[in-house]
């Protein structure tokens, strides 16, 4: 029988750790390396479990369909959860994923007794900021997770080779983290860049895997909810069904804030001016450290603020809101359409009126008459783009290609 193998190496360079997941198959010369570059020394101890490294590539393993040999230790709870996650994704996407045996060298059920500490995933977006505020400012102490650190991942929302914009993004959100007394940590990874998995399905696993890299220090990893418990559109990579299963014996991932709608979160952010100044929601802009103000995510976020009672455009957007943007945005999946309905309904509930709401109602009628499809398989265009990206990566031209593309877009704009 042929196996897929996973090994992990760890090096310390210039006062920081660099950890690499090595993937290879029997009778194949193809090798995949996923690196994680820390901003500090993060030890990989002999007793450290490799839970995060396996979660990070689980869907790839399920798509390959070969038993996975893990050359290292997994925690007992991770083994249980990996089994359940496979069953979930096999049921959701039976045409892509199948259950595989996961065979570690060792299984560890040692339970550590230590002071509770939590680290949260932090992008600078509304979900992450809401979680940070919730567990440092809003919730009574008895309900809070002991959140002391936040992790920003370079290579997810900001391109892995775009060092300048990531540095500017860190600078942008630093005042908010100072306000909440949360220490910032960063990690740089090519986990998304190598495109071995469908990001729409794998991003929760890959994000939780980055949090798992700190499992020897923290007990909890918080991921801000990307949707509420009510009306969640699935399958989606980070969700209230699967996220809590991305946990090990001594490190638990928590899907936080799903009891609130996005407009509820914006209403909380409005109470904290520093949040409204530093919020970063955009993921399509030329400058990946700021909000373009015009893309679907930026427009939707501004509408969330207005529905929550904001009288003016929050200062995290450089320009005043242009209502004509509502006519320009495109809805690409059902979750976005559901959120637009929620915004309009919440505005009416709050007795909010304005030209923007009239235009939004008109657009909703158009979308309802021709609704977007659910996230299913990748489009032909997406497949072609990913194929080209893979070729560029394989010939070692990804960094200059990305730099050239950013330069062209900036000059055109």
SULVENPE-V267931 format. One record per residue. RES is the residue in one letter. NEAR is the number of other C-alpha atoms within 8 Angstrom. D_FIRST is the distance of its C-alpha to the first C-alpha in Angstrom with 1 decimal. Layout:
RES,NEAR,D_FIRST
RES,NEAR,D_FIRST
This chain:
X,2,0.0
X,8,3.8
X,10,6.6
X,13,10.2
X,13,12.5
X,13,16.2
X,10,18.9
X,12,22.6
X,8,25.6
X,9,29.3
X,7,32.4
X,9,36.1
X,7,38.2
X,4,41.9
X,7,42.0
X,12,39.0
X,15,35.3
X,12,32.5
X,11,29.0
X,11,25.9
X,13,22.5
X,13,20.0
X,11,16.9
X,12,14.4
X,12,10.9
X,8,8.9
X,5,10.6
X,6,13.3
X,6,16.9
X,6,17.7
X,8,18.7
X,8,20.4
X,8,23.1
X,10,25.0
X,12,28.2
X,11,30.7
X,11,34.1
X,12,36.5
X,9,40.3
X,7,40.5
X,9,38.7
X,8,35.9
X,5,34.4
X,6,30.7
X,5,31.3
X,4,29.2
X,5,29.5
X,8,28.8
X,9,25.9
X,11,23.7
X,14,24.1
X,12,25.8
X,10,23.2
X,10,20.5
X,13,23.0
X,13,23.9
X,11,20.6
X,10,19.5
X,9,20.3
X,9,18.5
X,13,15.2
X,14,16.0
X,9,16.8
X,6,13.6
X,10,11.8
X,11,8.7
X,12,8.6
X,13,11.3
X,12,11.8
X,13,15.6
X,10,17.1
X,11,20.3
X,15,22.0
X,13,22.2
X,14,25.2
X,11,25.0
X,10,26.8
X,13,24.5
X,11,21.5
X,8,23.7
X,12,24.8
X,12,21.4
X,9,20.5
X,9,23.9
X,11,23.7
X,13,20.5
X,9,22.3
X,9,25.4
X,10,23.9
X,12,21.8
X,7,25.2
X,7,27.2
X,8,25.0
X,9,22.7
X,4,22.6
X,8,21.0
X,13,19.1
X,10,16.6
X,10,15.7
X,11,12.6
X,7,12.0
X,9,13.8
X,8,13.3
X,11,16.4
X,9,17.6
X,7,20.6
X,9,22.3
X,9,26.1
X,8,28.7
X,5,31.7
X,6,34.4
X,5,36.7
X,4,40.4
X,4,42.0
X,4,44.4
X,8,43.3
X,12,42.6
X,14,41.3
X,14,40.2
X,16,40.2
X,14,38.6
X,11,41.6
X,9,41.9
X,11,45.7
X,10,45.4
X,13,47.1
X,12,44.3
X,14,43.8
X,13,47.6
X,13,48.1
X,14,45.6
X,11,47.3
X,10,50.7
X,10,49.8
X,12,48.6
X,11,51.4
X,7,54.4
X,7,54.2
X,10,52.8
X,6,54.7
X,5,53.3
X,5,52.1
X,6,49.7
X,11,48.4
X,8,45.1
X,8,46.2
X,13,45.3
X,10,46.1
X,11,43.8
X,12,42.5
X,13,39.6
X,11,39.9
X,13,36.8
X,13,37.6
X,14,35.1
X,8,35.2
X,9,38.7
X,12,40.0
X,8,38.2
X,12,36.4
X,8,38.8
X,9,41.9
X,7,43.1
X,6,46.8
X,11,46.3
X,12,44.0
X,8,46.7
X,9,49.3
X,11,47.3
X,8,47.1
X,8,50.9
X,9,51.5
X,11,49.9
X,9,51.1
X,10,54.4
X,10,52.7
X,11,50.4
X,9,53.5
X,8,55.3
X,10,52.6
X,8,52.3
X,11,48.6
X,9,47.1
X,10,45.1
X,9,41.7
X,10,39.8
X,13,36.3
X,12,35.2
X,13,31.7
X,11,29.9
X,11,27.6
X,11,29.4
X,7,30.3
X,8,26.8
X,10,26.4
X,6,22.7
X,9,23.7
X,7,26.6
X,9,29.3
X,7,31.1
X,11,28.3
X,13,26.9
X,10,30.2
X,11,30.7
X,15,27.3
X,13,28.0
X,10,31.6
X,15,30.8
X,13,28.3
X,11,31.3
X,14,33.3
X,11,30.6
X,8,31.1
X,9,34.4
X,10,33.1
X,7,34.5
X,6,38.0
X,12,38.1
X,12,37.5
X,13,37.6
X,16,36.5
X,13,38.6
X,13,37.8
X,13,40.8
X,13,40.3
X,8,40.0
X,9,41.4
X,13,43.3
X,8,42.2
X,4,44.4
X,5,43.1
X,9,40.0
X,7,38.2
X,5,34.4
X,7,31.6
X,8,32.5
X,11,30.7
X,13,33.1
X,14,34.6
X,10,35.9
X,5,33.1
X,10,30.1
X,13,31.7
X,11,32.5
X,10,28.8
X,15,28.1
X,12,29.3
X,13,28.4
X,12,30.2
X,8,32.9
X,12,33.0
X,12,33.8
X,14,33.9
X,10,36.9
X,13,37.6
X,9,41.3
X,11,44.3
X,12,43.0
X,6,46.2
X,8,48.1
X,9,48.4
X,11,48.4
X,12,52.1
X,9,52.5
X,12,50.6
X,12,53.0
X,11,55.9
X,9,54.8
X,13,54.4
X,11,57.9
X,6,59.2
X,8,58.0
X,8,59.5
X,9,57.1
X,11,54.2
X,12,55.9
X,9,56.5
X,12,53.1
X,12,50.8
X,12,48.3
X,11,46.6
X,13,46.3
X,8,43.0
X,7,44.1
X,10,47.2
X,8,47.7
X,7,48.4
X,14,45.5
X,11,47.7
X,9,50.3
X,13,50.7
X,12,51.6
X,11,53.4
X,8,52.8
X,11,49.1
X,9,48.0
X,9,46.9
X,13,50.1
X,13,52.3
X,9,50.6
X,9,50.9
X,11,54.6
X,9,55.1
X,12,53.5
X,15,56.1
X,13,59.0
X,14,57.9
X,13,57.9
X,10,61.5
X,10,61.4
X,5,64.6
X,6,63.5
X,12,60.4
X,10,58.7
X,7,59.1
X,10,55.4
X,10,56.0
X,7,58.3
X,6,60.3
X,7,61.9
X,7,59.9
X,5,60.7
X,9,60.6
X,6,60.0
X,9,56.4
X,11,55.7
X,8,56.3
X,6,53.9
X,10,50.8
X,5,47.9
X,10,45.8
X,7,42.1
X,10,40.6
X,13,41.9
X,8,41.8
X,9,44.4
X,13,46.6
X,8,46.5
X,8,47.6
X,11,50.5
X,9,51.7
X,8,51.6
X,12,53.6
X,12,56.3
X,8,56.6
X,11,56.8
X,15,59.5
X,9,61.6
X,7,61.1
X,9,62.4
X,6,65.2
X,10,64.1
X,7,65.6
X,6,65.5
X,7,64.9
X,8,61.2
X,10,60.7
X,8,62.5
X,11,60.4
X,11,57.2
X,9,58.3
X,8,58.8
X,10,55.4
X,11,53.7
X,8,55.5
X,8,54.1
X,11,50.5
X,7,50.8
X,6,51.9
X,6,48.9
X,8,46.2
X,10,43.1
X,8,39.8
X,6,37.3
X,7,34.5
X,5,32.0
X,4,30.0
X,6,31.1
X,6,34.0
X,6,34.0
X,6,36.1
X,8,33.7
X,9,30.7
X,8,32.8
X,8,33.9
X,9,30.5
X,8,29.4
X,8,32.5
X,9,31.9
X,10,28.4
X,8,29.9
X,11,32.7
X,10,30.4
X,7,28.2
X,6,31.4
X,7,32.8
X,9,35.7
X,9,35.1
X,8,37.9
X,7,40.6
X,9,39.7
X,9,40.1
X,10,43.3
X,8,44.7
X,8,43.9
X,9,45.6
X,8,48.6
X,8,49.0
X,9,48.9
X,8,51.5
X,6,53.8
X,5,53.6
X,4,54.5
